[in-house]
Every structure is written in structure tokens, then in C-alpha cells.
Amino acid sequence: MKQPSVTVLVTVRNSEKTIGKCIDSILKQNYKNYKIYVTDAFSTDNTFKILKKYGKKIQLEQIHGNMSVAYNHMLKKVKSDFVAFTDADAVVDKNWLKLLTEAFEPHAVTVGGTIKNPTGMKKLPDLIGRELEYRFSNLPKYVARLPTMNLCVRTKIAKLERFDENLNVAQETEWGYRLNKYGKTIFTPKAIVWHYHRATWRSYFKQQYTYGLNVPKVYLSKRNRHRISGDEVSNRTMISEMFLMMLSLFFLVLGSKWIIFAGLSSFLFFILFLMFTYETHNLSKTVTDFIYYMMIFSVRTFAWGFGIVMGLLEMMLQ
């Protein structure tokens, strides 16, 4: 039986440390009928120079704009049966495309795989990756959406829904929700991608803040309001922690004038501490891990909440 054709899409900007590993892994697939299509958003480092060395092995373009602009541009040109997505800071397993395409069922429009941690990373990115890996290990077969770092979609369906070019992040989340009206999204743990995560606290905070900044644009739209409590990837516990954090800080400010609010703030912070402790206990192997995870969850939760507040203000001022 002939293999269905697949076009692998990668969009990149300033990823000179990982883009070579990414493309090399895609070229090593145990799958014959596929092409690689890469767009570079005019990188200011050596990314484009590295990509040009691959010559005719990849289809390469430079275009201005965010990831949504790049994906919309590429999807217009794709003619294969399926379109697969991965990130420039990811490495795919040699059986990746084979396992993704084999996992499709007649009623499915999207299939995604699991995210694992590369070896040899420093403490912070290693623990960030371990937490994400833990979440993916508990996903059910059918989910609401999956990230584009490990995703395959029927091309005829992908072309029906454009990525929202007003979103700089979370565009994959919003797009994935819209694909649900055409059929199921299947999670297959066998299709593996190893993903490199933020290596510094500053870059991690900035990443999570940017996610939060775009949350109002995604979840306050009429079609996505029912998703505001979370999904299988960003679960309800994470959403609850964010609301607890922001409510605690709000009461803390009021507590400077009214003592009852200071008490409420302390109580909510205690509940949040217990929630973090429970999650951290499940993930930590050492005391150092425990301390790091308490900091990771605190930074992530505050960054999300702060980003959401700023995103709401931005929407009101427009």
C-alpha cells in the first residue's frame, strides 16, 4: 500500500543552536513519501546560513511575520495528503511520521504525539521538560488540541482554517480548537519529539508572560469561552492556581488597608502552597528538584496571571 504524502512544516527565527538538529532528525525518517518546507523570519543569527547548507533537501523561504503568518503562507502551497508540524527547537524520532500517519482513524482530522526531554540539559530546562513530559504521559486518546511541535493534520482540513495572525503565541491552541468541528484529535504516545526548553529564568518568565498576554484573545472569543477552564494539556489545576495567585495578590494589596483581606490573602497563598507542594512531590527526585519546582510553578503562575491582566488592559484600550 502506498504511503500517504506528507509535508513537514518548520518555521524559525534565531534558532542557530537547535535548527540543525531539528532538520537532521527530520531527514532521518523511516518514511519515504515526504518533503520538508522551512520558512525563516529573517533571522539575525546564523540560522538561515545553516539552513542554506541543506540545499535541495529542503524547500526554504524567508518571509516576514509571526508563526501564524508563516504557517498560512506555507499551507497555501502544500499539496500533500497530510501536513506535519514541529518546532525549530525540537528533535523528532526516526519513526515520527510513520507513527503519526498510522494513528489516523476515519473520523480523525488531527494526530499528535508525546513530548519528551532531551538528555544532557541543565537543571532548569530539564525540570521544565520533565513536568511537560509528565502531563503528556497522562493524556487520553482523544483530546481537544495538541501543540504544533508534534502534530499531523489532514491537509484538506488544515487549509479550511487559517491561523490567527493577531496571535504571536497560543495560535496553535486557538487553531486546534477550531479543527474540532471537522473531526477528532487523537493523541498517540508512540510518536515522539524531544523538545529543548528555556534555559534561563528570565527567558522562561518572558515565555509564560507572553502566553498569558494572549490568553484573553483566545479564550474571550465566543467560540472558545467554554474552554476557559482548561483542556487536557493545560489542565484545570494549572488554571485554578493562576486564579488563586492573582486573587491572593489582589487581597494582599487590599490587606494594607483592611486586615480581613490580609487574612484572606494568607489563606489563599496557603492553599496555593499546598497545591504546588502536591505537584512538586509527584515530580521531584531530590530536595533540589523540590525547591526548583516550587520556583518554576510560582514563576509560571505569576507570569500567566500578570500577562492575562495586561492582555485584558490591552484589549480594553484598543
HELIX and SHEET records of a PDB file:
HELIX    1   1 ILE A   19  LEU A   27  1                                   9    
HELIX    2   2 THR A   47  LYS A   52  1                                   6    
HELIX    3   3 GLY A   55  LYS A   57  5                                   3    
HELIX    4   4 MET A   67  LYS A   77  1                                  11    
HELIX    5   5 TRP A   96  GLU A  102  1                                   7    
HELIX    6   6 LYS A  123  SER A  137  1                                  15    
HELIX    7   7 THR A  155  ALA A  158  1                                   4    
HELIX    8   8 GLN A  171  LEU A  179  1                                   9    
HELIX    9   9 ASN A  180  TYR A  182  5                                   3    
HELIX   10  10 TRP A  201  TYR A  219  1                                  19    
HELIX   11  11 ARG A  225  ARG A  227  5                                   3    
HELIX   12  12 ARG A  236  GLY A  255  1                                  20    
HELIX   13  13 ILE A  259  LEU A  283  1                                  25    
HELIX   14  14 VAL A  287  LEU A  317  1                                  31    
SHEET    1   A 8 GLN A  59  GLN A  62  0                                        
SHEET    2   A 8 TYR A  34  ASP A  40  1                                        
SHEET    3   A 8 VAL A   6  VAL A  12  1                                        
SHEET    4   A 8 PHE A  82  PHE A  85  1                                        
SHEET    5   A 8 LEU A 151  ARG A 154 -1                                        
SHEET    6   A 8 ALA A 108  LYS A 116 -1                                        
SHEET    7   A 8 LYS A 184  HIS A 195  1                                        
SHEET    8   A 8 ALA A  90  VAL A  92 -1                                        
SHEET    1   B 8 GLN A  59  GLN A  62  0                                        
SHEET    2   B 8 TYR A  34  ASP A  40  1                                        
SHEET    3   B 8 VAL A   6  VAL A  12  1                                        
SHEET    4   B 8 PHE A  82  PHE A  85  1                                        
SHEET    5   B 8 LEU A 151  ARG A 154 -1                                        
SHEET    6   B 8 ALA A 108  LYS A 116 -1                                        
SHEET    7   B 8 LYS A 184  HIS A 195  1                                        
SHEET    8   B 8 TYR A 142  VAL A 143 -1                                        
END                                                                             
